[in-house]
Amino acid sequence: MQSLTLAHLALGTAPEATIDAAADAGFGGVGIRICARHPRETFPGPRILGNPTAALALQERAAARGIRLSNISAYQFYPDVTWDDVAPAVESAILLGAPIIVANGFNPDLDQFVRLFSRYCRAAHEAGIRVALEFLPYSAIRDLKAALRVLERTDAANAGLLLDALHLDRSGGTPDDIRGIGAERITFAQLCDAKRWSGPRSDEALMAEARAARLPAGTGDLPLFDFLDALPAHTEIEYEVARADLANHSAGEKAHAARRDAERFMAAYAEHRRARVAQGIAQ
């Protein structure tokens, strides 16, 4: 488990509780959200963004618990989100010692988004921080091709992809689509499962599933073995399962359930890899 990161979405709580729960459950790293998705939305717990004292206290908390802060999520890029809104995320990442900032694009004006995103990447680059662009099938950057086009236009060496198994599938992609993408362009990947989709694919339905109805890895229909096989060697894997059946449980209970689910699945995947090696077809 020390090689896996736990995503904040799996717990849905404040950063302090996310860190503690992930550490207690035995994860090696954790991703945290340091503010709401939009500047006008509320956020649980103390303010982290633009608050150096709180950011340093959070960094010290993670260090004391022996857990690595893998990535942070801050404001998403909506049409009315400005540089003054997103710039503090870079400063917070520096204070937290987080090497990655996750970014999501919800601005349909692609030129406007690319300009702001490029500036964001430049600021992060100066601080030695990578930016992971995550495509979401209910956002303005809806699929892998769209995300790759943004990276090409941004032309920032520190900008890469966050590949989520659910979003890849729901956007019409397959593991084969990520084969051949340079390792330098894949920042990290997120693992979860889901049933085969049925019915219309509205943005609302896709968002609801992603935020609150993911399944433990290996209990649905996503081609997760193929997904992991297609990733470059040593890609960081973050376990991101917001289980609806655990919605009313504590952060600690959710984190321990995530550990059990992840251990079970990764053991099955290791057996899959051994079988491929025995057959002479492993990567």
C-alpha positions in Angstrom: 0.0 0.0 0.0 3.0 2.3 0.5 3.1 2.7 -3.3 -0.5 4.0 -3.6 -1.9 7.4 -3.1 -5.4 8.1 -1.7 -7.5 10.7 -3.4 -9.3 13.3 -1.4 -12.6 12.5 -3.3 -12.6 9.1 -1.7 -13.2 10.7 1.7 -14.9 14.0 1.0 -13.6 15.8 4.0 -11.3 18.6 5.1 -7.5 18.4 4.4 -6.5 17.7 8.0 -8.9 14.8 8.3 -7.9 13.5 4.8 -4.2 13.4 5.8 -4.9 11.7 9.1 -7.3 9.1 7.6 -4.9 8.2 4.7 -2.0 7.9 7.2 -4.0 5.7 9.6 -5.0 3.4 6.7 -1.4 2.9 5.6 -1.4 4.8 2.3 2.0 6.1 1.2 0.7 9.4 -0.2 -2.4 11.5 -0.3 -4.0 14.1 -2.6 -5.8 16.9 -0.9 -8.3 19.7 -1.9 -7.2 23.0 -0.5 -10.3 25.1 -1.5 -13.7 24.7 -3.2 -14.1 24.1 -6.9 -15.2 27.7 -7.4 -14.2 30.9 -5.5 -17.9 31.5 -4.5 -18.4 27.9 -3.1 -17.9 27.1 0.6 -15.1 24.8 1.8 -14.9 22.7 5.0 -12.3 23.4 7.5 -9.7 26.2 7.9 -8.9 28.3 4.8 -5.7 27.0 3.2 -5.5 29.0 0.0 -3.8 32.3 0.6 -3.1 31.4 4.2 0.6 30.5 4.7 0.2 29.7 8.4 -2.5 27.1 7.7 -0.5 25.7 4.7 2.6 25.3 6.7 0.7 23.7 9.6 -0.8 21.2 7.1 2.6 20.4 5.7 3.9 19.8 9.2 0.9 17.6 10.0 1.6 15.4 6.9 5.4 15.2 7.8 4.5 14.2 11.4 2.2 11.4 10.2 4.8 10.2 7.7 2.7 10.6 4.7 3.6 12.3 1.4 1.5 15.1 0.0 1.3 14.0 -3.6 -0.9 16.6 -5.2 -3.3 19.4 -4.5 -6.6 20.5 -6.1 -7.6 24.1 -6.1 -10.1 26.2 -8.1 -11.2 24.8 -11.4 -11.0 27.0 -14.5 -14.5 28.4 -15.0 -15.1 31.4 -17.3 -15.2 33.9 -14.4 -12.1 32.5 -12.6 -9.2 34.9 -12.9 -5.4 34.8 -12.4 -5.9 36.4 -9.0 -8.1 33.4 -8.0 -5.7 30.7 -9.2 -2.3 32.2 -8.5 -2.3 31.5 -4.8 -2.6 27.8 -5.5 1.1 27.8 -6.6 2.2 29.5 -3.4 0.2 27.0 -1.4 1.8 24.1 -3.2 5.2 25.5 -2.4 4.4 25.8 1.3 2.8 22.4 1.4 5.7 20.8 -0.5 3.3 19.3 -3.0 4.9 18.5 -6.3 1.7 18.4 -8.4 -1.3 20.7 -8.9 -4.4 19.2 -10.5 -6.2 21.4 -13.0 -9.7 21.1 -14.7 -11.0 23.3 -17.5 -14.6 24.4 -17.5 -14.2 27.4 -19.7 -15.8 26.9 -23.2 -13.6 29.7 -24.5 -10.6 27.6 -25.3 -8.3 30.5 -26.2 -9.1 32.2 -22.9 -8.5 29.0 -20.9 -5.2 28.2 -22.7 -3.9 31.7 -21.9 -4.7 31.4 -18.2 -3.6 27.8 -18.0 -0.3 28.6 -19.7 0.4 31.4 -17.2 -0.4 29.0 -14.4 2.0 26.4 -15.8 4.8 29.0 -16.1 4.4 30.1 -12.5 4.4 26.4 -11.3 7.4 25.7 -13.4 9.4 28.5 -11.7 8.6 26.8 -8.4 9.5 23.3 -9.6 5.9 22.1 -9.6 4.1 20.0 -12.2 0.5 20.7 -13.4 -1.7 17.7 -14.1 -4.5 18.5 -16.6 -7.5 16.2 -16.0 -10.1 15.8 -18.7 -13.7 15.3 -17.6 -16.5 14.2 -20.0 -18.8 16.9 -18.4 -16.3 19.7 -18.6 -14.9 21.9 -21.4 -11.9 19.5 -21.8 -14.0 16.4 -22.4 -11.6 13.8 -23.6 -8.0 12.7 -24.1 -7.6 14.3 -27.5 -8.9 17.7 -26.2 -6.5 17.5 -23.3 -3.5 16.7 -25.5 -4.4 19.6 -27.8 -4.3 21.9 -24.7 -0.9 20.6 -23.7 0.4 21.2 -27.3 -0.8 24.7 -27.3 0.5 25.4 -23.8 3.9 24.0 -24.6 4.9 23.8 -21.0 7.4 21.1 -20.0 5.9 20.7 -16.6 2.3 20.2 -17.9 1.0 16.7 -18.2 -2.1 14.5 -18.0 -4.0 13.1 -15.1 -5.6 9.9 -16.5 -8.7 8.8 -14.6 -9.9 5.3 -15.6 -13.5 6.4 -15.2 -13.2 9.6 -17.3 -11.3 7.8 -20.0 -14.1 5.3 -20.4 -17.0 7.7 -20.1 -15.4 10.0 -22.7 -15.3 7.2 -25.2 -11.6 6.3 -24.8 -9.9 3.0 -24.3 -6.5 2.0 -22.7 -5.1 1.7 -26.3 -5.5 5.4 -26.6 -2.9 6.1 -23.9 -0.3 3.7 -25.3 2.4 5.6 -27.0 1.9 8.9 -25.1 5.3 9.9 -23.8 5.9 9.1 -20.1 6.8 12.8 -19.6 3.2 13.7 -20.5 1.5 11.4 -18.0 1.8 13.0 -14.5 -0.2 10.4 -12.6 -3.3 8.2 -12.9 -6.4 7.5 -10.9 -8.0 4.1 -10.3 -11.6 3.2 -9.7 -14.3 1.0 -11.3 -17.9 1.4 -12.6 -20.6 -0.6 -14.3 -21.1 -0.5 -18.1 -22.9 2.8 -18.9 -26.5 2.6 -19.9 -28.9 5.4 -20.8 -28.1 9.0 -22.0 -24.8 10.5 -21.1 -25.8 13.9 -19.7 -23.2 16.1 -18.0 -25.3 15.9 -14.8 -25.4 12.1 -14.7 -21.7 11.8 -15.5 -20.8 14.3 -12.8 -23.0 12.6 -10.2 -21.4 9.2 -10.9 -17.8 10.6 -10.8 -18.3 12.4 -7.5 -20.4 10.0 -5.6 -21.0 6.6 -7.3 -17.7 5.0 -8.2 -17.1 1.4 -7.5 -14.2 -0.4 -5.8 -11.6 -1.5 -8.4 -12.3 -4.9 -9.7 -16.1 -4.9 -9.0 -17.3 -3.2 -12.2 -16.8 -3.4 -15.9 -13.9 -1.0 -16.6 -10.9 -2.7 -18.3 -8.6 -1.8 -15.4 -5.9 -4.4 -16.0 -5.5 -3.1 -19.6 -5.6 0.5 -18.2 -2.7 -0.2 -15.8 -0.8 -2.2 -18.5 -1.0 0.8 -20.9 0.5 3.2 -18.4 4.3 4.0 -18.5 6.3 2.0 -15.9 6.3 3.6 -12.4 3.3 5.9 -13.0 1.9 7.0 -9.7 -1.5 5.5 -9.0 -4.0 7.3 -6.9 -7.0 5.3 -5.6 -10.2 7.4 -6.1 -13.4 5.6 -5.1 -16.2 7.7 -3.6 -18.4 4.8 -2.5 -22.1 5.7 -2.3 -22.7 2.9 0.3 -20.2 4.5 2.6 -21.4 8.1 2.3 -22.4 8.4 6.0 -19.3 6.7 7.3 -16.3 8.5 8.9 -13.2 9.5 6.9 -11.3 6.8 8.8 -13.7 4.1 7.9 -13.7 5.2 4.2 -9.9 5.2 4.1 -9.6 1.7 5.6 -12.2 0.4 3.2 -10.2 2.0 0.4 -7.1 0.2 1.6 -8.8 -3.2 1.7 -10.3 -2.6 -1.7 -7.0 -1.5 -3.2 -5.0 -4.3 -1.7 -7.4 -6.9 -3.0 -7.4 -5.4 -6.5 -3.6 -4.8 -6.7 -3.0 -8.4 -5.6 -5.2 -9.6 -8.4 -3.3 -7.3 -10.8 0.0 -8.6 -9.6 -1.2 -12.1 -10.4 -2.3 -10.9 -13.9 1.2 -9.5 -14.5 2.8 -12.7 -13.3 0.7 -14.7 -15.8 1.6 -12.3 -18.6 5.3 -12.7 -17.8 4.9 -16.5 -17.8 3.3 -16.3 -21.2 6.0 -14.0 -22.5 3.7 -11.1 -23.3 4.3 -8.6 -20.5 5.4 -5.1 -21.3 
